[in-house]
């Protein structure tokens, strides 16, 4: 544990911060798997564009999980060790894809990103001016999640607009 590093944290219990970071860690692993499996099963028009986006986002979520795990360790905690705990500790949950249509897959992914934005916004607010290291970490992840939502929304709009033009 980084005793001197933890001494800069003011107004937040380190144990509570570790607990909340573990919840975000669970979210990242579940988001990684969601993107991983969705890019395998997605079907429909413009699916190749969706696959490329889902693959990139999966890589980003895995990177986020690593970043969060490193911070948990710095704080003297232990990242969740059993994947079963991801389901009990998650903020955003996980629902397996049931409709493999590209539009439905993108809608599920957008919903996940919106939850991640809420989670990291709350963590940023909680750590602002209290724990600059965690604040910096969650701010970087939050920026990625906002970009993910924008990318997925733009792709969703492009596909639905294209489908509408084909029908019209």
VOPAZA-985657 format. One record per residue (C-alpha): x, y negated, z; residue number from 1. Coordinates in nm, 4 decimals. Layout:
BEGIN
X,Y,Z,NUM $
...
END
This chain:
BEGIN
0.0000,0.0000,0.0000,1 $
0.1255,-0.3456,-0.0861,2 $
0.1032,-0.5080,0.2575,3 $
0.2362,-0.8448,0.1469,4 $
0.0276,-0.8232,-0.1721,5 $
-0.2861,-0.7522,0.0307,6 $
-0.2080,-1.0400,0.2655,7 $
-0.2989,-1.2869,-0.0098,8 $
-0.6581,-1.1604,-0.0088,9 $
-0.8798,-1.3969,0.1875,10 $
-1.2446,-1.3622,0.2793,11 $
-1.2972,-1.0112,0.1382,12 $
-1.2524,-0.6793,0.3135,13 $
-1.0009,-0.4737,0.1171,14 $
-1.2021,-0.1563,0.1828,15 $
-1.5131,-0.3175,0.0314,16 $
-1.3135,-0.4344,-0.2690,17 $
-1.1800,-0.0807,-0.3204,18 $
-1.5345,0.0565,-0.2974,19 $
-1.6621,-0.1864,-0.5617,20 $
-1.3630,-0.1251,-0.7870,21 $
-1.4251,0.2494,-0.7639,22 $
-1.7812,0.1879,-0.8840,23 $
-1.6407,-0.0070,-1.1805,24 $
-1.3888,0.2745,-1.2348,25 $
-1.6771,0.5231,-1.2579,26 $
-1.8512,0.2925,-1.5069,27 $
-1.5428,0.2767,-1.7267,28 $
-1.5052,0.6546,-1.7451,29 $
-1.8729,0.7004,-1.8248,30 $
-1.8586,0.4234,-2.0865,31 $
-1.5515,0.5878,-2.2390,32 $
-1.7347,0.9173,-2.2673,33 $
-2.0491,0.7521,-2.3991,34 $
-1.8561,0.5905,-2.6839,35 $
-1.6534,0.9044,-2.7455,36 $
-1.9570,1.1289,-2.7815,37 $
-2.1671,0.8735,-2.9690,38 $
-1.9072,0.8350,-3.2400,39 $
-1.9172,1.2131,-3.2849,40 $
-2.2964,1.2423,-3.3205,41 $
-2.4024,0.9132,-3.4816,42 $
-2.5952,0.9443,-3.8087,43 $
-2.7442,0.7110,-4.0604,44 $
-2.6710,0.4207,-4.2839,45 $
-2.3415,0.2378,-4.2246,46 $
-2.2401,0.4976,-3.9656,47 $
-1.8727,0.4620,-4.0624,48 $
-1.8725,0.1009,-3.9417,49 $
-2.0366,0.2112,-3.6172,50 $
-1.7858,0.4948,-3.5730,51 $
-1.4922,0.2550,-3.6096,52 $
-1.6456,0.0197,-3.3523,53 $
-1.7279,0.3010,-3.1076,54 $
-1.3760,0.4445,-3.1345,55 $
-1.2206,0.1062,-3.0576,56 $
-1.4516,0.0500,-2.7642,57 $
-1.3802,0.3982,-2.6262,58 $
-1.0082,0.3173,-2.6278,59 $
-1.0759,-0.0136,-2.4525,60 $
-1.2899,0.1506,-2.1824,61 $
-1.0161,0.4058,-2.1143,62 $
-0.7646,0.1203,-2.0859,63 $
-1.0006,-0.0576,-1.8450,64 $
-1.0262,0.2576,-1.6310,65 $
-0.6468,0.2642,-1.6086,66 $
-0.6309,-0.1044,-1.5145,67 $
-0.8912,-0.0619,-1.2403,68 $
-0.7222,0.2549,-1.1076,69 $
-0.3903,0.0719,-1.0853,70 $
-0.5509,-0.2103,-0.8857,71 $
-0.7207,0.0361,-0.6500,72 $
-0.3820,0.1971,-0.5858,73 $
-0.2181,-0.1429,-0.5301,74 $
-0.4801,-0.2168,-0.2667,75 $
-0.3977,0.1082,-0.0864,76 $
-0.7042,0.2969,-0.2054,77 $
-0.7550,0.6080,-0.4119,78 $
-0.9452,0.6101,-0.7407,79 $
-1.2352,0.8528,-0.7515,80 $
-1.0776,1.1950,-0.7883,81 $
-1.3737,1.4055,-0.8945,82 $
-1.5705,1.3257,-1.2117,83 $
-1.8909,1.4287,-1.0310,84 $
-1.8453,1.1147,-0.8206,85 $
-1.8724,0.8996,-1.1325,86 $
-2.2436,0.9761,-1.1460,87 $
-2.3051,0.8909,-0.7806,88 $
-2.0848,0.5804,-0.7745,89 $
-2.1698,0.4200,-1.1096,90 $
-2.3302,0.0786,-1.1433,91 $
-2.4447,0.1326,-1.5001,92 $
-2.5289,0.5008,-1.5091,93 $
-2.5081,0.7338,-1.8039,94 $
-2.7756,0.8671,-2.0328,95 $
-2.6743,1.1117,-2.2999,96 $
-2.7707,1.0099,-2.6508,97 $
-3.1007,1.1635,-2.7558,98 $
-3.1528,0.9778,-3.0820,99 $
-2.8415,0.9935,-3.3013,100 $
-2.9607,0.7249,-3.5427,101 $
-2.7017,0.4503,-3.5733,102 $
-2.9472,0.1788,-3.4653,103 $
-3.0466,0.3689,-3.1491,104 $
-2.6825,0.4462,-3.0677,105 $
-2.5905,0.0797,-3.1011,106 $
-2.8845,-0.0240,-2.8813,107 $
-2.7656,0.2150,-2.6081,108 $
-2.4119,0.0818,-2.6377,109 $
-2.5277,-0.2805,-2.6186,110 $
-2.7267,-0.2013,-2.3036,111 $
-2.4127,-0.0483,-2.1485,112 $
-2.2045,-0.3538,-2.2328,113 $
-2.4659,-0.5831,-2.0805,114 $
-2.4481,-0.3861,-1.7563,115 $
-2.0674,-0.4049,-1.7615,116 $
-2.0878,-0.7823,-1.8119,117 $
-2.3113,-0.8088,-1.5053,118 $
-2.0814,-0.5881,-1.2974,119 $
-1.7629,-0.7745,-1.3848,120 $
-1.9330,-1.1142,-1.3513,121 $
-2.0260,-1.0226,-0.9946,122 $
-1.6738,-0.8993,-0.9210,123 $
-1.5246,-1.2168,-1.0676,124 $
-1.7550,-1.4333,-0.8598,125 $
-1.6742,-1.2337,-0.5462,126 $
-1.2961,-1.2510,-0.5948,127 $
-1.2677,-1.6075,-0.7273,128 $
-1.0339,-1.8024,-0.4990,129 $
-1.0142,-1.5017,-0.2636,130 $
-0.8076,-1.2427,-0.4533,131 $
-0.6353,-1.3870,-0.7572,132 $
-0.4935,-1.0530,-0.8737,133 $
-0.8298,-0.8756,-0.8823,134 $
-0.9935,-1.1899,-1.0192,135 $
-0.7453,-1.1983,-1.3076,136 $
-0.7985,-0.8277,-1.3769,137 $
-1.1789,-0.8407,-1.3797,138 $
-1.1750,-1.1622,-1.5843,139 $
-0.9695,-0.9910,-1.8561,140 $
-1.2008,-0.6898,-1.8567,141 $
-1.5066,-0.9180,-1.8567,142 $
-1.3735,-1.0963,-2.1663,143 $
-1.3401,-0.7592,-2.3415,144 $
-1.6933,-0.6565,-2.2426,145 $
-1.8367,-0.9838,-2.3748,146 $
-1.6500,-0.9263,-2.7026,147 $
-1.7834,-0.5690,-2.7168,148 $
-2.1400,-0.6887,-2.6743,149 $
-2.0913,-0.9439,-2.9512,150 $
-1.9329,-0.6888,-3.1884,151 $
-2.2070,-0.4331,-3.1299,152 $
-2.4858,-0.6892,-3.1576,153 $
-2.3475,-0.8253,-3.4846,154 $
-2.3196,-0.4738,-3.6281,155 $
-2.6707,-0.3884,-3.5069,156 $
-2.8077,-0.7028,-3.6708,157 $
-2.6240,-0.6305,-3.9968,158 $
-2.7584,-0.2761,-4.0125,159 $
-3.1168,-0.3665,-3.9216,160 $
-3.1126,-0.6538,-4.1704,161 $
-2.9799,-0.4221,-4.4426,162 $
-3.2489,-0.1637,-4.3637,163 $
-3.5165,-0.4358,-4.3783,164 $
-3.3900,-0.5557,-4.7159,165 $
-3.4062,-0.2008,-4.8513,166 $
-3.7655,-0.1673,-4.7334,167 $
-3.8694,-0.5119,-4.8544,168 $
END
